[in-house]
Amino acid sequence: MGNDFWSRAFLFLVALACGAGASACAADSVLYTRHNLSVNAPARIQTKRVWTDVPRDTDIRSAGANAEERVCVFCHTPHHASTVTPLWSRETADDRGTLYDLYQSDTVQAGKLQQPFGGSKLCLSCHDGTIAMNTHIGEALPFTNLQDKGGAAVTTVPAGDTNLGTDLRNDHPISFAYADFLGPMSELNDPAQLLQRGVRLEAGFYVQCTSCHDPHKDPYGNFLVLDNSAGSPLCTACHNKTGWTASSHQSGGPGPKALEIAANGCENCHRPHSAPGAAYLLQYKNEEDNCFSKCHNGGSYSSDNVKARFGKPYTHPMGGSLPGTHQTNEDPATAPYHVECVDCHNSHQVNSTSPSAPYNGRLQGVKVAKLPGGNFEYAVKGDEFKVCYKCHAANHSTFKSITEPLPPPRQIDELDESLRFNRDNPSVHPVMVDRAGTGSSLKSIFQSTMVRIFCTDCHDSHGADFSHLLPYRYEQNDYVTYASANYALCFRCHEETYVLSASSRFPRHAQHVINGRVPCSFCHDPHGVSKFSGTIATTTNHAHLINFDASKVDKVTASYDAGMRSCSVSCHTAHVPPIANPQTY
């Protein structure tokens, strides 16, 4: 009897032995995988795919030697094998002098990745696409070519995810000692846990292709050792990202696609092989596309159309001219100016909880400062102002040269927002400190509830229709005829009728704003008045956010006395007819 008979008989006996559990038995047999390249290979199993717009392989039937009936000989040979165990029948990179470009990012220290060895080197003898699949060492094989499921000849592994090439910079790193990357900031599980989770380290130490893939069975698709389609348990077997289990990205969020997002897990944003965004293995090359292409564009995956807000007239200058600038280990105080989604959001910890300022779950876990020794300070429960201060405090000299025009110059001028909002200043909006006083000008609904505010109560950090990222109109540059809409930003919180009434704490608001067409900004500094900027600011001369616009008032002669309820400014004498200084109220 010929080999064909014995090959078919073997397949029959395997199925007979499995009995009622034939499907499970088949899943554990190389005979029923795409690694069975023999002429008697069964129909190929459809490989599982995650959703993505990035093109990926179709279901390849890399099958079909046109004569060979045996299975194992495509990788192994009992006689005249190479010196590589286990009885390897193919050339490897070492035999051909092939060198691979290795994965690189700021999370990988130089020298800790090596040229592929061990099991990874064996896998690459086919999957780097440099050696024909019908090229073997030792025993000559009777077939001349392989055929795909359409009958076309196949020489090397077809182009796509399974053909990694010799450039491994866009593939998960391999051939490294797992322990070399452990540490307090590694966010990796203890290696003792890996085998319990189904991940094997070669020789107990090294991450190889075979840590994630089992070449001899394929019950889950892509030869994975675990089913990774239900929240990425294979990824999380090693990676233990802080805050991930409580994040909206892990749960899928509140939208109609929550179950799908949760099931895709890490592969919503990352791709282990042939990733277009090589560093960090991102699904898309441009960082922001990973946020916008499927989600955060107003579609069914996220109703909040953040992408559209970046199309407004005034935005943070994200992406485009500055791709790839962000580094995970950067020092915010000295980093080159850039704005990426991950500068303000930690995708592994972001969540929708926001009970009260300054706690904003959307900013949870963002690195806000680099500490001595290389560790980081993180936004605790999303301290929003600390995230903003990464660019708008000590690093403001970089910020001011690139973004839109500066705010009006002030009698006490300061661009470091951490100094303008400092809790020890004579007056501030309550961003860093709880509100002082009764808040008599606040709308009744805020009288008792608005103790602290967010930066984003006045600014839209993504994009806005008005300068300085203001989502509501706030006239500040010139004299303007009064209309409520011109100060819509102020009147979101402050009661217009009270501010302009004769019984308010400053009864001449109406005289200034309505009769004199003077914008609020000419007298008030909306953030706060710093007492750390070379001029003594006190609760007498700079209470109530009084910090005159120096482009409209002579800042040398201007004075304000909250105790005496008097004001002396150059615009009084320039008034027609002139107004006496000091003017009391």
Buried (B, 14 or more C-beta within 10 A) or exposed (E): EEBEEEBEEBBEEBBEEBEEEBEEBBBBBBBBBBBBBBBBBEEBBEBEBBEBEBEBBEEBBBBBBEBBBBBBBBBBBEEEBBEBEEBBBBBBBBBEEBEBEBBBBEBBEEEEBBBBBBBBBBBBBBBBBBBBBBBBBBEEBBBEBBBBBEEEEBEBBBEBBBBBBEBBBBBBBBBBBBEBBEEEEEBBBEBEEBEEBBBBBBEEEBBBBBBBBBBBBBBBBBBBBBBBBEBBBBBBBBBBBBBBEBBBBBBBBEBEBBEBBBBBBBBBBBBBBBBBBBBBBBBBBBBBBBBBBBBBBBBEBBEBBBBBBBEBEBBBBBBEEBBBBBBEEBBBBEBEBBBBBBBBBBBBBBBEEBEEBBBBBBBBBBBBBBEEEEEBBBBEBBBBBBBBBBBBBBBBEBBBEEBEEEBBEBBBBBBBBBBBBBEEBBBBBBBBBEBEEEBEBBBEEBEEEBEBBBBBBBBBBBBBBBBBBBBBBBBBBEEBEBEEEBBBBBBEBBBBEBBBEEEBEBEBBBBBBEEBBBBBBBBBBBBBBBBBBEBEBEBBBBBBBBBBBBEBBBBEEBBBBBEEEBBBBBBBEEEEEEBEBBEEE
